[in-house]
Amino acid sequence: MKNVLLAVLSFLLLLSCGNDDADLYEEINEQLELNVPANFPPMAQDISYNYPTQKGFELGRKLFYDGRLSADNAISCSFCHEQATAFTHHGHQLSHGINNLEGIRNAPAVQNMAFQSEYFYDGASNSIEMLSIAPIHNPVEMNETLEGIVAKLKQDKEYVRLFKQAFEDQQVSSGNVLKALAQFMTMIVSANSRYDKYVRNEGGVFSQQELLGMQLFQQKCASCHKTDLFTDSAFRNNGLPPNPNLNDKGREVVTGFETDRYKFKVPSLRNVALTAPYMHDGRFGSLESVLNHYSNGVRQNETLDPILNQNGTLGLSITQEEKDAIIAFLKTLTDEEYINNPLFYYKT
Amino acid sequence: MKFQIKYFAAVLAAVSLFVSCNNDDDSAIVEGTHGDAELFFDNGVAGDALIIGNTYTNSNGESLTINRFNYIISNVVLIREDGTEYIYPKEESYFVINHADELQTVHLEGVAAGDYKKIRFGIGVDQQRYLQGETAQQSFWDLAAANDLTWTWSTGYRFINFEGAFTSTAGTEAKPFQVHQGSNTATDNYREVTLDLPTTARVRENEQPSIHIKTDINVLLDGDTKILLQNNLNGAGTAAAIMGGQNLIDIAANSLKMFTVDHVHNGAGSHHE
């Protein structure tokens, strides 16, 4: 009897040993909770194929902060996307990459990514999983390849372990690098500004000036900076005279259509008080300058957005007092919880 | 005695050949069994064989020296006479053809036994798969990247990478050209073609049909819609690049006539290697 019991026990032990790898993945890698904020439109990306898990998210975060994603092992995603400034490159008009090379665009914020249908100022990607390919391969940004990154990470036992925990197929692979980064970006949601708490009746309080600013914003700005994402995700020419030194044709670079020349994606205005400089090429240092552009600086151009050309009158009519109120309102979109969230910060 | 055995063997061989041939034609489809199949892509230029480095003149009055011709074949479906379909598993249904590297055969494994009359496949990567991101088991990105079939400035895949040098009129200096067909976030240029098979392709446990497909590169620029490389020069006039806009939509339409099935080999074994 004793012998039989021993045999059964050792058989069970054997079974569980054999299963260990698979069990490890299932047991410790839980799906993360991800709720659509009540004032947000639905997600634009189908994340069911790559739903964030605890281990996938943590791996994505580690990758986001790792310089090995670049050719010289020095430029991480976080180099140009710093949490304290809504994951933008504060103080840089144009992003710097490896060997201190300079790009032609101002690093955009990383926030509410799964709610966007297209990425980058020109819409170079429409997939939250694929978008990381662009900065990784750009010769003036990270100048690496996915295959090159995978070769480096496979040498690192810690990464081999983390990929094993994060993904069912347990592989360090191009696909899993993209998936981990996408899981991290999916979780970076900014929805707890004073504005959000005001519209959701969660105790947010607005001053008279901020209330006036909100009304003016809705009249003058919200046709493009729509919904509580504060963008309609469209590509528009907002009347900036093209910078002849950059000759950036915007959306046309991706589509090849001349009708898309000088059109750029309408950016979200969440956390906009933190993300100076402004515009695709970072030409404006302050929100005042941005509003001055819309009131006095809009130039006629073949592809100028019709909204900014009302019967030959270019731009928007905004008084100084109105500008001050709009800026006061824009400052309520700053989300301290998001920029200070320890979950988004990787401690090396 | 020796003599006799030789004869005997020859007769036996002849008989067995006959028997096996005979058997082939009648071999019943056993439900639930599977076999392999292959697609062989025979790349050519308006009836001529494609030789890397050779020069071909098209009806647009341009002479093209072709240095690269790679493309993606996907979403293979085999269609029976009654119209029912065998859909090759989507996650495994992405293949690269690379002429210079003689990568010209698509191997299909575990195809349902059957008699197939038509084939359908895609040129490139469909939006559904693209938006699903990468499936790790195939790591298709790495394969595509190794064959110059990825885009990184606009994230995605080149469906067709067709490169070389061209002259537009006699005597002018040859200029490089690049035709990179693909989808971008403005236009979906993935297309599927359905081709009739001149003879039935028989898939059985021990029979592997090889479907011999002729690919005509010429139709990409010199098809229903004519696309002149000379009209697509860069600002400096030093090279022609076709990577976006209306050209990609026209090339997608032209590519619908790029493939024809020339013949089908039935029987055991591989036929093109």
Interface residues (C-beta under 8 A of the other chain):
Chain A: Q45 D46 Y49 N50 E118 G123 A124 S125 N126 S127 I128 E129 M130 L131 I133 A134 I136 H137 N138 T145 L146 E147 V150 F167 D169 Q171 S173 S174 G175 N176 L178 K179 A182 R251 V253 V254 T255 G256 F257 E258 D260
Chain B: Y130 L131 Q132 G133 E134 T135 A136 Q137 S139 W141 D142 A145 A146 T150 T152 W153 S154 T155 G156 N184 T185 A186 T187 M243 G244 G245 Q246 N247 L248
